[in-house]
Amino acid sequence: MMKLKMKCKQICFLLLPLLIAQVSVAQTPQQRTIAPPQLPNNLKVPPNQVLQFGERATGVQIYQCKAKSGNPNQFEWTFVAPEAKLFDAQGKNNIKHYAGPTWEAKDGSKVVGQVKAIFDSPNPNAIPWLLLQAKSQQGNGILSKTTYIQRVNTVGGKPPVQGCQNKSVGTQKRVNYTSDYLFYSATP
């Protein structure tokens, strides 16, 4: 009986790492491939552009309460900047997104974009879809040759409807959003 208990302990000891590996694999983010959805013409990239990769963003859109331009007695939430992490198909975060709008990869490459076109999201509670053109790039990594970026499949991120008034001028609100970002470069 003692030998049987020892054998069981040895087998359990050997199987434990395999069980742990199975559990950790089951808990990794689901892999997904991002492909461009059907887009309106104003959000399409020029024909010489090639999709390099797409990543899923999770983050916030930051808004600040300000007096309306031309009417200091009325107030509104004004967009300040995004703040998001982008995840590849394996669920790995390798790009951060912030004011500029800027995308910065962990490999040191960076691209700053400029909005070229806007299209209302099919989801009325989501921020618009965008086409952006690169106005500068840095580094030699995954973003260094980016020429166009599309923001699509947005969820959330719209400014608050209420809460901006005289006594709250200057306060900020962070509104959760998700979207897909598609990165293009010119055909060589």
C-alpha positions as CSV (number, residue, x, y, z in Angstrom):
1,M,0.0,0.0,0.0
2,M,2.9,2.3,0.8
3,K,4.4,1.7,-2.6
4,L,1.2,2.5,-4.3
5,K,0.9,5.9,-2.4
6,M,4.5,6.7,-3.5
7,K,3.8,5.9,-7.1
8,C,0.6,8.0,-7.0
9,K,2.6,11.0,-5.6
10,Q,5.3,10.6,-8.2
11,I,2.8,10.4,-11.0
12,C,0.9,13.4,-9.6
13,F,4.1,15.4,-9.3
14,L,5.0,14.6,-12.9
15,L,1.5,15.5,-14.2
16,L,1.1,18.7,-12.3
17,P,3.1,20.9,-14.7
18,L,1.1,19.5,-17.6
19,L,-2.1,20.4,-15.9
20,I,-0.9,23.9,-15.1
21,A,0.2,24.4,-18.7
22,Q,-3.3,23.3,-19.9
23,V,-5.0,25.7,-17.6
24,S,-2.8,28.7,-18.6
25,V,-3.3,27.9,-22.3
26,A,-7.0,27.9,-21.7
27,Q,-6.8,31.3,-20.0
28,T,-4.8,33.1,-22.7
29,P,-6.8,35.7,-24.8
30,Q,-8.6,34.3,-27.7
31,Q,-6.6,34.5,-31.0
32,R,-8.3,36.6,-33.6
33,T,-7.4,37.8,-37.0
34,I,-8.6,41.4,-37.9
35,A,-9.6,41.9,-41.5
36,P,-11.0,45.2,-43.0
37,P,-14.8,45.3,-42.8
38,Q,-16.9,46.7,-45.6
39,L,-16.0,50.3,-45.7
40,P,-17.5,53.4,-47.2
41,N,-15.4,54.9,-50.0
42,N,-14.2,57.8,-47.9
43,L,-12.5,55.4,-45.5
44,K,-10.7,53.3,-48.1
45,V,-7.0,53.5,-48.5
46,P,-5.4,54.3,-51.9
47,P,-5.0,51.3,-54.2
48,N,-1.2,51.2,-53.7
49,Q,-1.6,50.4,-50.0
50,V,-1.1,47.0,-48.4
51,L,-2.6,45.9,-45.1
52,Q,0.4,45.0,-42.8
53,F,-1.5,44.0,-39.7
54,G,-4.5,44.8,-37.5
55,E,-4.7,45.0,-33.7
56,R,-7.5,45.3,-31.2
57,A,-7.5,48.4,-29.0
58,T,-8.8,48.6,-25.4
59,G,-8.7,51.9,-23.6
60,V,-10.3,55.2,-23.0
61,Q,-11.2,58.4,-24.8
62,I,-10.5,61.3,-22.5
63,Y,-12.9,64.3,-22.5
64,Q,-12.7,67.7,-20.6
65,C,-15.5,69.9,-19.7
66,K,-15.2,73.4,-21.3
67,A,-17.3,76.4,-22.2
68,K,-18.7,76.2,-25.7
69,S,-16.8,78.2,-28.3
70,G,-18.7,81.4,-28.9
71,N,-21.0,80.8,-26.0
72,P,-19.4,81.0,-22.6
73,N,-22.6,80.2,-20.7
74,Q,-23.0,76.8,-22.3
75,F,-20.7,73.9,-21.7
76,E,-19.7,70.7,-23.4
77,W,-17.3,67.7,-23.2
78,T,-14.4,68.2,-25.5
79,F,-12.1,65.5,-26.8
80,V,-8.6,65.6,-25.3
81,A,-6.8,62.4,-26.2
82,P,-7.1,58.6,-26.5
83,E,-5.2,56.3,-24.2
84,A,-5.2,52.6,-25.2
85,K,-3.3,49.4,-25.5
86,L,-3.3,47.5,-28.8
87,F,-3.2,43.7,-28.8
88,D,-2.1,41.4,-31.6
89,A,-3.8,38.2,-32.7
90,Q,-2.1,36.2,-29.9
91,G,-3.3,38.7,-27.2
92,K,0.1,40.3,-26.7
93,N,0.2,44.0,-26.0
94,N,2.9,45.6,-28.2
95,I,1.6,49.0,-29.1
96,K,0.3,52.0,-27.0
97,H,-1.9,54.7,-28.4
98,Y,-2.0,58.2,-27.1
99,A,-2.4,61.9,-28.0
100,G,-1.2,63.0,-31.4
101,P,-2.8,60.7,-32.4
102,T,0.3,58.5,-31.9
103,W,0.9,54.8,-31.9
104,E,4.1,53.6,-30.3
105,A,5.4,50.0,-30.5
106,K,7.5,48.3,-27.9
107,D,10.2,47.9,-30.6
108,G,10.7,51.7,-30.6
109,S,8.9,52.5,-33.8
110,K,6.3,55.2,-33.8
111,V,3.7,56.7,-36.2
112,V,1.8,60.0,-35.8
113,G,-1.4,60.2,-37.8
114,Q,-3.7,62.9,-39.1
115,V,-7.4,62.4,-39.7
116,K,-8.3,62.3,-43.4
117,A,-11.9,61.0,-43.2
118,I,-14.6,60.3,-40.6
119,F,-17.6,58.0,-40.8
120,D,-20.3,57.5,-38.2
121,S,-20.0,54.1,-36.6
122,P,-22.9,51.7,-37.5
123,N,-23.2,51.5,-33.6
124,P,-24.9,54.7,-32.6
125,N,-23.3,54.5,-29.1
126,A,-19.7,54.3,-30.5
127,I,-17.2,56.8,-31.6
128,P,-16.8,57.2,-35.4
129,W,-14.6,55.2,-37.7
130,L,-11.6,57.0,-39.1
131,L,-9.1,57.0,-41.9
132,L,-5.8,58.5,-40.8
133,Q,-2.7,59.3,-42.9
134,A,0.8,59.1,-41.3
135,K,2.4,62.5,-41.0
136,S,5.6,61.2,-39.3
137,Q,7.3,57.9,-38.5
138,Q,10.2,57.0,-36.3
139,G,12.4,53.9,-35.7
140,N,12.9,50.7,-37.6
141,G,10.1,48.5,-36.3
142,I,6.6,47.4,-37.1
143,L,5.2,51.0,-37.4
144,S,8.1,52.6,-39.3
145,K,6.7,52.2,-42.7
146,T,3.0,52.9,-41.8
147,T,1.4,55.2,-44.3
148,Y,-2.4,54.8,-43.4
149,I,-4.4,53.7,-40.4
150,Q,-8.0,52.8,-40.2
151,R,-10.0,52.8,-36.9
152,V,-13.0,50.5,-37.3
153,N,-15.4,48.3,-35.4
154,T,-15.6,50.8,-32.6
155,V,-17.6,50.2,-29.3
156,G,-18.2,52.9,-26.8
157,G,-16.0,56.0,-26.3
158,K,-18.5,58.7,-26.9
159,P,-18.5,61.8,-24.6
160,P,-20.8,61.9,-21.6
161,V,-24.2,63.3,-22.3
162,Q,-24.5,65.1,-19.0
163,G,-22.4,66.5,-16.2
164,C,-20.6,69.3,-17.9
165,Q,-21.6,72.6,-16.4
166,N,-20.1,75.8,-15.0
167,K,-18.9,74.2,-11.7
168,S,-17.3,71.2,-13.5
169,V,-15.2,73.2,-16.1
170,G,-11.8,71.7,-16.3
171,T,-12.8,68.2,-15.0
172,Q,-12.0,65.2,-17.2
173,K,-13.9,62.0,-17.9
174,R,-12.4,58.8,-19.2
175,V,-14.8,56.8,-21.4
176,N,-14.0,53.1,-22.2
177,Y,-13.8,52.1,-25.8
178,T,-12.6,49.3,-28.0
179,S,-11.8,49.3,-31.7
180,D,-9.7,47.7,-34.4
181,Y,-6.8,49.5,-35.9
182,L,-5.6,48.5,-39.3
183,F,-2.1,49.5,-40.4
184,Y,-1.1,49.9,-44.0
185,S,2.1,50.7,-45.9
186,A,2.8,51.5,-49.6
187,T,3.4,48.7,-52.0
188,P,7.2,48.4,-52.5
